[in-house]
Amino acid sequence: MKRICTFALAGALLLGGCSAPAAQLGTETGGDTPSGGQELREISVVLDWYPNALHAFLYDAIEKGYFAEEGLDVTIQFPSNANDAMSLVAAGQAEIGLYYQQDVIIARANQDVPIKSIGAVVQGPLNIILSLKEKDITSPEDLVGKTIGYAGTELSEALIHSIMAYVGADSSDVTLIDVGFDLMSSMTTGNVDATIGCLVNHEVPQMEEEGFEVNWFDLDDYGVPTYYEGVFLASDEMIENEPEVLKGFLRACAKGFDDMQADPDGVLQILLNNQNEENFPLSQTVEQQSMATLLPMMETAEAPFLSQTAECWQENVDWLLSEGLIQEAPALGQLYVDLLDQ
């Protein structure tokens, strides 16, 4: 399996979807240790994929003791299946998961999975339409008559339908080809003209480092609502019974993010020291570019790190309804909670 672009695909897989390779299973135990006789509350955090720049603040918060200061001993776990961040949290087998807003809405609306978002890690989409520069694809209009590689998910199909309709075209004007995890190789070998499912912060610098010139455009420029690419999840039960534990977790994460802003290279080095080199080795230059892309998207002038708005959640509920991916709209109180405002 080609590693490039694989972690981006996890966000498009729904509950009950494809299993990831067995090699993806893994855990990393935090470095927090009790101090002064304090017994730390153990917390398991299931990532959306292998450690990369998006997760650097977590490793910083572990190494610098921010979680321990909140009475927490944090263990980071890699997923063995694409939906583990949702399913393990819902089953009470992990306290916190990192996953994707639209998938959370679908899981809640269609299967009543008892999870909610407790904080938005990235304030906007990272998913893009990506193509080799030679294809001259810079907008949905340029996709007419072209082939698009995707991971075979209904969500990706709906995204294509939405952007084509926005420019007055039809999704039947493009040919979608299910290439599974082989998004990048299917494009670089000429089997498809473009792909959906790769992330601007990772695949773009990865491709450029490998010598490819690429074009891409953002989905939320063409009718798709802006959405949170990553959100922290907790179960309804934990939100009700242990809100102070979750608040402490979020406060420590915010300190780690402050360090990312103040010293991105230093925090990146902590990530590199904790990478899963056997299964997902990181390129320092790619991760540096990734962090530069992520930082202004994880906190904006209007949206502090981890903040969420009712408007963003409602716009995505409405869009999923319009695309037929959910049949009924869940109440916003079933989807997210602002713990730090309580």
N, C-alpha and C positions, 0 to 999 in steps of 0.2 A: 504494500500500500504506500502510495506517495504521501509523505507527511505534510507537504505543503497544502494548506487550505483545509486540512481535515478538522481541526478544532473548531473552525467556523461553522461547520455543518451541524454541530450538536444543537445549536439554537433552533434549527428548523425541524428537528425530530420531535414528535409528540409522544405522549404516554403510550406505551405499548409499541413503540417504534423499533427501529433496527437496533441491534446490539452492537456495541463497539468491540474491537478486538480484545481478547482476554488480557493482553499485555497492558491495557490501559488501567487496570486496577492497581491502586497503590495508595499508601498513606504516608504522611510525614508528621511526626510528633513534634509539637511545639516545644520550644526551649524553656517555657515558663516553669519555674520551680517555686514551691511554697517558701515564703519568707516570714520570719517572726512567728512561726507556728500556724500561720493561716492555711487552712485547707482550701485549695482552689477547686472551683467548679469546672469539671471537664466538659469541653465543648468540641464537637466534631463539625467541621465545615467542609461540605462537599463542593468541590469546584465544578465549573462547567466543562473544564478540560485540563490539560497539563498546565503547570505553572508557566506564566508568561508575564509580560509587563503589566497587564491588567491587574494581576494579583500581587504586585510588588508591595503594596501598602500592608498587606496581610503579613508577609514575611518580615517586614520592618517592625510591625507592631509586636510580633512574637519575639524577635531578637532583642528589641529594646525594652521589653518588659511592660509594654503598655497594657496588654491583656492581663498580666499578673497583677498590675496595679488595680485592675477592676475585679480581682478575685477569680480570674479565669485561666484555665490551662487549655489552650487551643491546639487541636490536632487538625491538620489539613489532609483531606482525602481526595484522591482522584477518582473520577467515575469509571465504573466497569461497564455501564450501559448509558446511553445518551441521556436518559431521563432520570438518572440517579439523584440529581440535586432536588428534584421534586418528590420522587417516590420514596426515597429514604427518609426525608424530612416528614412526609405525610405519615409514614409508618412508625415514626418515633425512633428510627435507627440512627438518626443524625439530628443535631439541633438546628443547623443552619445550612442552607444551600445557596448557590449562586447560579441563577438561570436567567430566562429571557421573558420579558413582559408579556408579549403576545401569547407565548406558550402557556404562561400562568393563567391568563384569561380563558384560553381554550380548555385547559384542564379543569378549571373551576366550573365553567359554564356547562361543559359536556359530561364531566365525570364527577363533579362535586368533590374534587380533591381538597382536603381540609388544610390548605396552606394559604398564606398571605405574604405579600411583599412588605418588608420592614425598612427598606432603603434602596434607592436607585444608585447604582455604582457608576453607570455611564448615562449621561443625560440625553443622548441622542443615538441614532442608529450608526452602526459600524458596517453593516451589510451593504454591499454595493453590487452594481453590474460591472463586471471586470472583463476586459478584452485586450488582446494585443493591439498595439498602436496602429499596426498596419491595416487593421480592419476598419479603422476610422469610425468607431462607434462611440459617440459622445452624448447621446440622448435616446429616448425610447423610439423616436421616429427612425433612427438608424437601425433599429432591430427588425423592421419590416422585411420579411423574406429571409431572415437569418435563423440560425439554430442557436439555442441556449442550453448549456449544460446545467443540470440541477440535480439535487439529491433525491428526487422523486417524492417530494412532500407536498401536501395540499397547501401549506402556507406559502411555499415558494411559487406555486402555481397562482395563488391569489395575488401575490405581489406583482407578478408579471401582468396578470389581467388588469390590475389597478393602474399600473403606469402606462399601459398601452391605451386603456380607455381615456386616461387623462389627456392624451395627445390626439384623441379622435381615431385611434386605430383599434384593432381587435386582437385579442390574444391568439386567435386563429391565424393571424398574420405572421406569427413566429412558430417555429417548431421547437418544442421542449424535448430534450433527450435526457433520460435518467442515466446519469453516469456514476451514481453512487458517491463514493469518496474520491473518485478520480477527476475532480473538477479541473485542476490545473493541467494535468497531463492530457486530458481530453481537449483542452484549448490549445496548448502548445504544440500538440501533434496535428492540429487542424481538424479534429473530429467535430468541434463546435466552434461557432464564431465568438461566443461570449459565455460568461458564467454568472450565476447568481448563487450566493451563499458564502462568498469569501469576504474577509473583513479588511477595511481600508488600512487599519493600523498594523496588520500582520502580512497579508499576502502581497500588498503593493510593495513594501520595502523588500520582502522576500524575493519577489519576481525581479525587482530591479537589481538586487544583489547578484542574482543568477544571470544577469545580462539581458533581460527582456525589457523592452519598452512597452508600457501599458497605458491604456485609457480606462477611466472609470467614471461613473456618475452615481449620485446619491438617490435613493428611492424616495425620500421625503421631499425632494424637489418636484416630484411628479405624482401628486395625489395620495401617496401613502402618508398617514399621519406620523409625525415625529414620535418615536417610542424609545423607551429605555432599553438599551441593548443588554444590560445586566442588572438584575435586582437580587438583593438578599432575601431569602425566604425563611419563614419559620412556620411551624404548625399552629393551627388555631389554639390547640391545647397549651402550647408553651407561651404563646402571646397572652393568654388569659392567666396562666398560673405563675409564670416567671418573667414578667415584663422587665424587671430590674436587671436580670441577667442579660437580656437582649439589649437593653439600653447601655449597659457597660460594654458589651461587645461593639456596639456602634460608636461609642465614644473613643474606644481604643483604635478602631479603624480610622476615625477622623484624624487622630494623632499621626497614624502611619501615613495618611494622605498628605497631611501638612509637611511631613518629611519629604515625601515625593516632590512636592512643589519647591521646597527649599533646597533640596540636594538630590536631584534626580539621578545623577551618576552614582552617588553613594548608595541610594536605595536600590538602584539597578544591580549593583554589585552584590547586595544581600540576596536578591533574587537569583542571580547567576550562581551564587554559592549553594543555592538550594534547588537548582533545576533538576528535572528528571532526565539526566543526561543519557541514560540507556535507551529510553523510549522516545524522548522529545528534546533533543539537544537544542540549545538556543544559540543564536548568533548575536554577539554583543551589539554589532552595528544595527541589525534589524530591530533588536529590542530597544535600542536608543531611539531610533526613529519612531517605533511604536509608542514609546512613552511620550515623545514630543507631540504625537497626534492625540494621545489619550488625555493628557493633562487638561487642555482647554475644554474637553468634552466631559470630563468627570466633575468639573465645577465650572459654572459660567457666572457672568455678572448677575444673572437673574436667578440662578439655581445653585445654592450651596451643595457641596458634596453630600450625597445620600438623601437629598430632599426629593419629594414627590408632590405632584399636584393632581387634584381631582380632574382637571381639564385634560391632562395627558391620558389618564386612565379612561375617561369617558370617550375621548376621541378614538381610542383604540378599540374599545368595546363596540362603538358605533361602526367602525370600519370592518371589524370581524363579522358583525351582523350583516352588513351590506354585501360582504363577500360569501356569505353562507357558511362560514367556518364555525359559527355558533348559532343556535336557534333561539335562545333567550338571553337577555342581558342580565348578568349577575349584578347585584347591588355593589356599589363601589366599596362598601364596608366589608364585603366578602373578599376583596381583592388586595387591599393594602391598608396599612395603619401607620400613622405618624407617632411613633413611640417617643421621640425626643421632644415633641411638643406637649407631651402629657405631664 
